[in-house]
Amino acid sequence: QVQLVESGGGLVQAGGSLRLSCAASGIIFSINAMGWYRQTPGKQRELVAAITSGGSTNYADSVKGRFTISRDNAKNTVYLQMNSLKPEDTAVYYCNADVHTVVVISQSFWGQGTQVTVSS
């Protein structure tokens, strides 16, 4: 089994910064893509940013130029640096990893979520 543990959420004023981390552990052969999603009450979970094992990235239009996703393959960890935060960034942020385990080539795992609240 694979576990994803997120950290780094919290309360910040508009214009501030936060850095989220997500570490994967368990029986992992390799990790393909990793990403961050967010969800607010009554809305679908949406992709914020994703990064492939080779380092290619893509971002939601709403966070381009403000958020940066990165990963440390040696540590099976993905990061999300969030700058110039806005109240509309308030959400629960979830980490996702597409993992090559010893059983299957590709299986999706989710973290438990971390709350990010941006006050105006």
KOLGU-588995 format. One record per atom (N, C-alpha, C): z, x, y. Coordinates in steps of 0.05 Angstrom, whole numbers, padded with zeros to 5 digits, always signed. Layout:
# KOLGU-588995
ZXY...
//
This chain:
# KOLGU-588995
+00000+00017-00024+00000+00000+00000+00000+00018+00025-00011+00006+00046-00013+00021+00072+00003+00006+00093+00018+00020+00109+00033+00009+00131+00023+00021+00157+00022+00003+00177+00016+00012+00204+00040+00005+00222+00050+00025+00236+00073+00022+00253+00066+00029+00281+00069+00009+00298+00062+00012+00327+00087+00018+00343+00082+00031+00366+00104+00036+00385+00092+00039+00412+00109+00037+00433+00100+00043+00460+00097+00019+00478+00100-00005+00468+00098-00028+00485+00122-00031+00504+00120-00050+00522+00143-00054+00540+00134-00069+00565+00152-00068+00585+00148-00081+00610+00140-00061+00631+00119-00066+00646+00110-00048+00667+00100-00064+00691+00102-00053+00714+00091-00066+00738+00060-00062+00739+00048-00081+00752+00019-00078+00756+00012-00052+00769-00009-00039+00759-00017-00013+00768-00005+00010+00752+00014+00003+00735+00027+00024+00719+00012+00031+00694+00025+00047+00677+00012+00057+00653+00031+00054+00629+00019+00051+00606+00033+00052+00581+00015+00066+00560+00028+00078+00540+00014+00090+00518+00024+00079+00492+00005+00066+00478+00012+00055+00451+00004+00075+00430+00021+00076+00409+00015+00093+00385+00016+00076+00360+00000+00083+00341+00000+00069+00315-00004+00090+00293+00016+00092+00276+00015+00112+00254+00012+00097+00227-00008+00106+00212-00013+00095+00185+00000+00113+00164+00012+00100+00145+00025+00115+00123+00020+00100+00097+00024+00114+00075+00020+00103+00049-00001+00119+00033-00012+00106+00013-00032+00120-00004-00059+00117+00009-00067+00138+00025-00091+00137+00041-00110+00159+00032-00134+00152+00025-00154+00173+00020-00166+00182+00046-00174+00163+00062-00184+00169+00089-00184+00143+00105-00186+00146+00131-00187+00123+00149-00214+00122+00163-00227+00100+00161-00253+00096+00174-00247+00089+00204-00254+00066+00212-00250+00059+00240-00220+00051+00244-00211+00055+00269-00185+00045+00277-00189+00031+00304-00171+00012+00309-00175-00002+00334-00150-00016+00344-00152-00026+00368-00130-00041+00381-00142-00069+00388-00126-00089+00382-00133-00116+00389-00109-00128+00405-00114-00150+00418-00092-00163+00432-00095-00193+00430-00073-00206+00433-00072-00235+00430-00051-00247+00448-00059-00269+00462-00041-00285+00478-00038-00312+00465-00017-00327+00472-00012-00353+00459-00036-00372+00464-00045-00384+00443-00066-00404+00445-00094-00392+00445-00096-00366+00444-00122-00353+00444-00127-00336+00419-00152-00331+00413-00159-00315+00390-00153-00286+00396-00148-00272+00374-00144-00243+00377-00170-00230+00385-00170-00212+00404-00194-00200+00414-00193-00170+00412-00216-00158+00408-00218-00129+00407-00214-00117+00434-00197-00097+00436-00193-00082+00461-00209-00056+00460-00205-00041+00439-00219-00015+00436-00219-00007+00407-00240+00008+00400-00242+00018+00372-00253+00046+00372-00247+00061+00351-00256+00088+00349-00262+00094+00319-00285+00107+00315-00293+00113+00287-00280+00139+00279-00283+00146+00254-00272+00171+00244-00285+00195+00257-00309+00192+00267-00323+00213+00281-00317+00215+00311-00302+00195+00321-00294+00196+00349-00311+00178+00367-00330+00163+00357-00345+00145+00374-00327+00121+00382-00329+00113+00406-00312+00092+00416-00327+00068+00428-00314+00046+00429-00325+00023+00444-00301+00007+00455-00306-00005+00478-00285-00019+00493-00294-00047+00501-00274-00065+00503-00280-00090+00516-00287-00085+00545-00304-00101+00556-00313-00098+00584-00289-00099+00603-00269-00115+00596-00246-00119+00614-00228-00095+00617-00231-00075+00598-00213-00052+00599-00228-00026+00604-00254-00027+00605-00270-00003+00609-00262+00011+00635-00258+00037+00634-00251+00053+00657-00221+00054+00662-00205+00037+00647-00176+00036+00650-00162+00045+00625-00173+00038+00602-00160+00044+00576-00176+00066+00562-00161+00083+00547-00174+00104+00531-00162+00104+00503-00179+00102+00483-00171+00103+00456-00176+00131+00445-00158+00141+00429-00161+00167+00416-00147+00166+00389-00152+00186+00373-00139+00187+00347-00134+00216+00338-00114+00219+00321-00108+00245+00309-00111+00241+00279-00133+00250+00268-00139+00245+00240-00119+00259+00222-00109+00281+00230-00089+00296+00214-00063+00280+00211-00057+00264+00231-00032+00248+00231-00037+00219+00224-00062+00212+00219-00069+00183+00214-00058+00165+00236-00062+00174+00261-00051+00160+00283-00072+00154+00304-00070+00130+00316-00088+00122+00337-00071+00116+00362-00082+00122+00385-00068+00118+00410-00085+00101+00429-00071+00087+00447-00085+00073+00468-00071+00079+00494-00084+00094+00511-00073+00100+00538-00083+00078+00557-00064+00064+00569-00071+00041+00586-00062+00048+00614-00081+00050+00632-00076+00056+00660-00084+00033+00678-00075+00033+00702-00082+00011+00721-00078-00016+00709-00056-00020+00697-00051-00045+00682-00050-00069+00701-00060-00092+00691-00061-00116+00707-00045-00138+00692-00035-00158+00706-00020-00179+00693-00036-00192+00670-00062-00193+00673-00079-00205+00651-00080-00188+00627-00070-00164+00627-00068-00147+00603-00044-00155+00586-00027-00172+00597-00003-00180+00582-00011-00194+00556-00001-00184+00534-00008-00194+00507+00008-00180+00486+00006-00190+00461+00015-00174+00439-00008-00157+00429-00004-00132+00427-00025-00113+00419-00020-00105+00389-00042-00107+00375-00042-00102+00346-00060-00078+00339-00050-00061+00322-00066-00039+00312-00080-00048+00286-00104-00039+00283-00119-00044+00258-00132-00019+00248-00132-00016+00221-00145+00007+00209-00161-00002+00185-00185+00009+00183-00202+00005+00160-00198+00029+00141-00184+00025+00119-00174+00047+00103-00189+00049+00077-00196+00074+00070-00207+00080+00044-00183+00088+00026-00175+00070+00009-00152+00075-00008-00162+00086-00035-00144+00091-00053-00152+00101-00079-00164+00079-00096-00160+00054-00087-00170+00031-00102-00197+00021-00091-00199+00018-00065-00223+00007-00052-00233+00026-00030-00259+00024-00025-00270+00041-00004-00263+00031+00024-00259+00005+00027-00254-00006+00054-00235-00029+00052-00212-00027+00065-00193-00049+00066-00180-00049+00094-00178-00072+00106-00167-00075+00133-00137-00079+00132-00123-00065+00148-00094-00068+00151-00087-00072+00180-00065-00087+00184-00056-00093+00211-00027-00084+00215-00021-00076+00239+00007-00070+00247+00021-00096+00253+00046-00094+00260+00063-00118+00265+00060-00128+00293+00048-00112+00311+00044-00121+00338+00066-00110+00357+00058-00104+00381+00077-00094+00401+00071-00108+00428+00092-00118+00440+00089-00134+00465+00084-00116+00489+00064-00122+00504+00059-00109+00530+00060-00131+00551+00078-00127+00571+00081-00146+00593+00077-00132+00619+00058-00142+00635+00052-00130+00661+00060-00150+00683+00079-00142+00699+00089-00160+00720+00073-00155+00746+00070-00176+00761+00055-00174+00786+00072-00167+00810
//
